Amino acid sequence: MGDSAVVLNNNDLPELKRNYKVFRFLGGNIVSFFGNQIYIIAIPLMVLSITGSALSMGIVAALERLPILLQPFTGVLSDRINRKNLLLMCHSLRGGIVACLGAIFITGEMQIWHLYVGAFTIGVLSEIYNTTQFALVPKLVRRDDLQAINSINTGFFNAATLIAPGLGGLVISFYNPGYALLLNSLSFWIAFLTILTIPMTKSTYIRETKQPLLEDIKEGFRFVIKTKAILYTNIAMLFSVFGTTLFLTMMVFHLRDVVHLDPKQIGILLSLGGVGAIGGALLTNFLRKFFSYRAILFFSAFIGGLSIILFSFTQVYWILIAANAIGTIAASMKNPCIITIRQSLTPDELLGRVQATSRFMTWVLVPLSAFLAGILSEEIGTEQTILIGGIFATIASFCYLKLKSDTSPR
């Protein structure tokens, strides 16, 4: 790549199949992934029940994503503060907040401002969690195992998308979204206990420094701009995420209000998308033997964008299922590659800040996109809003062609 980095080899760690610590860590991840998928289906149905407004859904989604603007600071936190404690804090607080939202909805006392406050707070905690767990993984495995563990982690995430939405839809069908959020809360507490029992030395998750906060943030930005492989993937993701957010913000709302699916059908649709996505994540390891990161990223991003366009044009249930499955397969092929590129090229002391800087650069337009999704859906309908999102995501795929054909972390 022409980009240099000093990364610890961690050769004193056990080989992957005997690395029980990292698999326990991933176990906590999959449980929280499970809860997140239930949350994704429950919140739009709550908004629809309270307001019936696409604009309100856009506001909730925008508030949940607004904390992405705090990413440069969360990166400094994850590089300076006990990472294990940060993860425990995020799990416990999210578990408590989600339980409160569920209980309020069950009692019939929920107002839209409850969801506004809850969505923003959960968004802040999720940003801290995502950055911290990214920075911790390279300290738990050998460098040569990074691609494999990232693929497995993505596969676990897609396993959650296979099971959780269907379960969430079933719970909502028999009860209401409030009980689904209580189940979501339980998943966070199980993840909390899993992380709590993992032994970690201080050097594994803390960096002591007297460097000013602003200089810490600048250091992360300088490294990303200098490291072209990370910079170009960030630019591609900026436009891709903008388009995908237009789609995802309105997806459940569209399926319920326009296609007229019931919660169980929506849950099944989302779950079936996880079937192929599990294989897609694991397939990346195999494809890396024959293809460059540039080829994998371009192909998966292009196909993913087209799947969103297809989704916007149909109300036929099986075609919607197929389009969603293709999109999740594409995303699951792309994500491990981008994560591994960042982790492999980044010095250990910069892992949190580089991930936070990259997420800031790629997700900075997400709050605007989510809010815009609500406005556009009110004015031109959810079908056209999703179509615009698919066009953005498809065009973004061509940015990956800026990568060198032999792009590969050293």
C-alpha positions in Angstrom: 0.0 0.0 0.0 2.8 2.3 0.6 1.4 3.1 4.1 3.5 2.1 7.1 2.3 1.2 10.6 3.8 -0.2 13.7 1.4 -2.9 14.9 2.1 -5.4 17.7 2.2 -9.0 16.4 0.8 -10.4 19.7 2.6 -13.7 19.0 2.4 -14.6 22.6 -1.3 -15.0 22.3 -2.8 -18.5 21.7 -3.7 -19.5 18.1 -7.3 -18.6 17.2 -8.9 -22.0 17.8 -7.5 -22.0 21.4 -8.1 -18.3 22.1 -11.0 -18.8 24.4 -10.8 -15.2 25.7 -11.6 -13.6 22.3 -14.5 -16.0 21.7 -16.0 -15.1 25.1 -15.6 -11.5 24.1 -17.4 -12.2 20.8 -20.1 -14.1 22.8 -20.9 -10.8 24.6 -21.0 -9.1 21.2 -23.4 -11.5 19.7 -25.8 -11.2 22.6 -25.8 -7.4 22.3 -26.2 -7.7 18.5 -29.2 -9.8 19.2 -30.8 -7.1 21.3 -30.0 -4.4 18.8 -31.9 -6.3 16.1 -35.0 -6.4 18.3 -34.6 -2.7 19.0 -34.5 -1.9 15.3 -37.9 -3.5 14.7 -39.6 -2.2 17.9 -38.7 1.5 17.8 -40.3 2.3 14.3 -43.5 0.4 15.4 -43.6 2.5 18.6 -43.3 5.7 16.6 -46.0 4.6 14.2 -48.3 3.7 17.1 -47.8 7.1 18.9 -47.7 9.5 15.9 -48.2 7.7 12.6 -45.7 10.2 11.2 -42.7 9.4 8.9 -41.2 12.7 10.0 -41.2 11.7 13.6 -39.5 8.4 12.6 -36.9 10.5 10.8 -36.3 12.7 14.0 -35.9 9.6 16.2 -33.4 8.1 13.8 -31.5 11.4 13.4 -31.2 11.8 17.2 -30.0 8.3 17.6 -27.3 8.9 15.0 -26.4 12.5 16.0 -23.8 11.3 18.6 -21.6 10.3 15.6 -20.4 13.9 15.8 -18.8 13.0 19.1 -16.7 10.3 17.6 -13.3 12.1 17.8 -13.9 12.3 21.6 -15.0 8.7 22.0 -11.8 7.7 20.2 -9.7 9.5 22.8 -11.8 7.9 25.6 -11.1 4.4 24.2 -7.4 5.0 23.9 -7.0 6.6 27.4 -9.5 4.9 29.6 -10.0 1.3 30.8 -11.6 -0.3 27.8 -13.2 -3.1 29.7 -14.9 -0.6 32.0 -16.1 1.4 29.1 -17.8 -1.7 27.6 -19.4 -2.6 30.9 -20.7 1.0 31.4 -22.3 1.0 27.9 -24.0 -2.4 28.4 -25.4 -1.5 31.8 -26.7 2.0 30.9 -28.2 0.8 27.6 -29.9 -2.1 29.4 -31.4 0.3 31.9 -32.6 2.9 29.4 -34.1 0.3 27.0 -36.0 -1.3 30.0 -37.4 2.0 31.0 -38.6 2.8 27.5 -40.3 -0.7 27.3 -42.0 -0.3 30.7 -43.3 3.2 29.8 -44.8 2.0 26.5 -46.4 -1.0 28.2 -48.1 1.2 30.7 -49.5 3.4 27.9 -47.8 6.5 29.2 -45.2 7.0 26.4 -44.9 10.3 24.6 -42.8 10.9 21.6 -40.3 12.9 23.6 -39.5 9.8 25.6 -38.2 8.2 22.4 -36.3 11.3 21.4 -34.4 11.4 24.7 -33.9 7.6 24.8 -32.7 7.4 21.2 -30.1 10.2 21.7 -28.8 8.7 24.9 -28.6 5.2 23.5 -26.8 6.6 20.4 -24.1 8.2 22.6 -23.5 4.9 24.4 -23.5 2.9 21.2 -20.8 5.1 19.7 -18.6 4.7 22.7 -19.2 0.9 22.7 -18.5 0.5 18.9 -15.2 2.4 19.0 -14.0 0.6 22.2 -14.7 -2.9 21.1 -13.0 -2.2 17.7 -9.9 -1.0 19.6 -9.9 -4.0 21.9 -10.0 -6.8 19.4 -6.4 -6.5 18.0 -5.1 -6.8 21.6 -6.9 -10.1 22.0 -5.8 -12.0 18.9 -2.6 -12.5 16.8 -2.2 -10.1 13.9 -2.6 -12.9 11.4 -5.9 -13.8 12.9 -7.5 -10.4 12.5 -9.2 -11.1 9.1 -10.6 -14.3 10.4 -11.9 -12.9 13.7 -13.5 -9.9 12.0 -15.3 -12.3 9.6 -16.5 -14.4 12.5 -17.6 -11.3 14.4 -19.6 -10.1 11.3 -21.0 -13.6 10.9 -22.2 -13.5 14.5 -23.8 -10.2 13.8 -25.6 -11.7 10.9 -26.7 -14.7 12.9 -28.4 -12.2 15.2 -30.1 -10.6 12.2 -31.3 -14.1 11.3 -32.9 -15.0 14.7 -33.7 -11.7 16.5 -36.0 -9.9 14.2 -38.2 -12.9 13.8 -38.3 -13.4 17.6 -39.0 -9.7 18.1 -41.8 -9.7 15.5 -43.3 -12.7 17.2 -43.2 -11.0 20.6 -44.7 -7.9 19.2 -47.5 -9.9 17.4 -48.5 -11.5 20.7 -47.9 -8.5 23.0 -46.5 -5.1 22.0 -43.2 -3.4 21.2 -42.6 -2.7 24.9 -42.1 -6.3 25.7 -39.6 -6.6 22.8 -37.6 -3.8 24.4 -37.6 -5.6 27.8 -36.1 -8.6 25.9 -33.5 -6.2 24.3 -32.6 -4.9 27.8 -32.0 -8.5 29.0 -29.6 -9.1 26.2 -27.5 -6.1 27.3 -27.3 -7.4 30.9 -26.2 -10.9 29.7 -23.5 -9.2 27.6 -22.5 -7.2 30.6 -21.9 -10.3 32.7 -20.0 -12.0 29.8 -17.5 -9.1 29.5 -17.3 -8.8 33.3 -15.9 -12.4 33.6 -13.1 -12.0 31.0 -9.7 -11.4 32.6 -7.7 -8.6 31.0 -4.4 -7.1 32.1 -4.1 -3.3 32.4 -1.8 -3.1 29.4 -4.5 -4.7 27.2 -6.9 -1.9 27.4 -5.5 1.4 28.8 -3.0 4.0 27.6 -1.6 6.7 29.9 -0.7 10.0 28.4 -0.4 13.7 29.3 -0.9 14.8 25.7 -3.6 17.5 25.3 -7.1 16.3 24.2 -7.1 18.3 21.0 -3.7 17.0 20.0 -4.9 13.4 20.6 -7.8 14.1 18.2 -5.5 15.8 15.6 -3.2 12.8 15.7 -6.0 10.5 14.7 -7.0 12.7 11.8 -3.5 13.1 10.6 -2.9 9.3 10.5 -6.2 8.6 8.6 -5.4 11.3 5.9 -1.9 10.0 5.5 -2.9 6.4 5.2 -4.6 6.4 1.7 -6.2 2.9 2.0 -8.1 4.0 5.1 -8.9 7.5 3.6 -10.3 6.1 0.3 -12.5 3.5 2.0 -13.8 6.2 4.3 -14.8 8.4 1.4 -16.6 5.5 -0.3 -18.4 4.7 3.0 -19.4 8.4 3.5 -21.6 8.3 0.4 -22.7 4.7 0.8 -23.8 5.2 4.4 -25.7 8.3 3.4 -27.7 6.3 0.9 -28.1 3.3 3.1 -29.4 5.4 6.0 -32.2 6.9 3.7 -33.2 3.2 3.2 -32.8 1.8 6.7 -34.5 4.7 8.4 -37.7 4.1 6.5 -37.5 0.4 5.9 -39.7 -1.0 8.7 -42.0 2.0 8.4 -42.3 1.4 4.6 -43.0 -2.3 5.1 -45.7 -1.7 7.7 -47.4 1.5 6.4 -47.1 1.1 2.6 -46.6 -2.7 1.9 -49.0 -3.5 4.9 -46.9 -6.3 6.3 -47.7 -7.4 9.9 -44.9 -7.4 12.5 -44.3 -11.1 12.2 -43.9 -10.8 8.4 -41.4 -8.0 8.9 -39.5 -10.0 11.4 -39.3 -13.0 9.0 -38.1 -10.7 6.2 -35.3 -9.3 8.3 -34.4 -12.7 9.7 -34.1 -14.3 6.3 -31.7 -11.6 5.3 -29.4 -12.9 7.9 -29.2 -16.4 6.4 -27.1 -15.4 3.4 -25.3 -12.7 5.3 -23.7 -15.3 7.6 -22.2 -17.0 4.7 -21.3 -13.7 3.1 -19.1 -12.8 6.1 -17.4 -16.1 6.2 -17.0 -16.1 2.3 -14.8 -13.1 2.6 -11.9 -15.2 4.0 -12.1 -17.5 1.0 -12.4 -14.7 -1.5 -9.3 -13.0 -0.1 -7.2 -15.9 -1.4 -8.1 -14.9 -5.0 -9.2 -11.3 -5.1 -7.9 -7.9 -3.8 -9.7 -5.9 -1.2 -10.5 -3.4 -4.0 -12.3 -6.0 -6.1 -14.3 -7.4 -3.1 -15.3 -3.9 -1.8 -16.3 -2.6 -5.3 -18.4 -5.7 -6.1 -20.2 -5.9 -2.8 -20.9 -2.2 -2.6 -22.2 -2.1 -6.2 -24.5 -5.1 -5.7 -25.7 -3.8 -2.3 -26.7 -0.5 -3.9 -28.7 -2.3 -6.7 -30.5 -4.4 -4.1 -31.8 -1.2 -2.4 -33.1 0.1 -5.8 -34.8 -3.2 -6.4 -36.4 -3.0 -2.9 -37.9 0.4 -3.8 -39.6 -0.9 -6.9 -41.6 -3.8 -5.5 -44.3 -4.7 -3.0 -44.0 -8.5 -3.7 -43.1 -10.2 -0.5 -40.6 -12.8 -1.8 -38.8 -10.2 -4.0 -38.5 -7.9 -0.9 -37.0 -10.8 1.0 -34.6 -11.5 -1.8 -33.5 -7.9 -2.2 -32.9 -7.5 1.5 -30.9 -10.8 1.6 -28.7 -9.6 -1.3 -28.1 -6.3 0.5 -27.1 -8.0 3.8 -24.8 -10.5 2.0 -23.1 -7.5 0.3 -22.7 -5.6 3.5 -21.3 -8.7 5.3 -18.7 -9.2 2.6 -17.6 -5.6 2.8 -17.4 -4.9 6.5 -14.7 -7.4 7.6 -12.4 -6.1 4.8 -12.8 -2.4 5.9 -12.3 -3.3 9.6 -9.2 -5.4 8.9 -7.6 -2.7 6.7 -8.0 -0.2 9.6 -6.8 -2.5 12.3 -3.9 -3.9 10.4 -2.5 -0.5 9.4 -2.9 1.3 12.7 -0.5 1.4 15.6 -2.0 0.0 18.8 -1.9 3.4 20.6 -4.0 4.9 17.8 -6.6 2.2 17.3 -9.4 4.0 19.2 -8.8 7.3 17.5 -8.4 5.9 14.0 -11.6 4.0 14.3 -13.4 7.0 15.8 -12.0 9.4 13.2 -13.0 6.9 10.4 -16.5 6.5 11.8 -16.8 10.3 12.1 -15.8 10.8 8.5 -18.1 8.0 7.2 -21.1 8.6 9.4 -21.0 12.4 9.7 -24.0 12.8 7.3 -26.1 10.1 8.9 -28.1 12.4 11.2 -28.9 14.6 8.2 -29.7 11.6 6.1 -32.0 10.1 8.7 -33.9 13.4 9.2 -34.0 13.9 5.4 -35.5 10.5 5.1 -38.4 11.6 7.2 -38.9 14.8 5.2 -38.7 13.1 1.8 -41.0 10.3 2.8 -43.6 12.9 3.9 -43.2 14.8 0.6 -42.6 12.1 -2.1 -43.3 8.8 -0.3 -41.1 6.0 1.1 -40.7 4.3 -2.2 -38.9 7.3 -3.8 -36.9 7.9 -0.7 -35.6 4.4 -0.7 -34.8 4.6 -4.4 -32.7 7.8 -3.9 -30.8 5.9 -1.1 -30.1 3.0 -3.5 -28.8 5.4 -6.2 -26.4 7.0 -3.7 -25.2 3.6 -2.4 -24.6 2.3 -6.0 -22.6 5.4 -7.1 -20.5 5.2 -3.9 -19.1 1.8 -5.0 -17.0 3.4 -7.7 -14.9 5.2 -5.0 -13.4 1.8 -4.1 -11.7 1.8 -7.5 -9.3 4.4 -6.1 -7.7 1.7 -4.0 -4.6 0.0 -5.4 -5.3 -3.4 -6.9 -2.8 -5.0 -4.5 -4.3 -3.3 -1.5 -3.5 -5.6 1.4 -2.6 -4.9 5.1 1.0 -5.9 5.7 
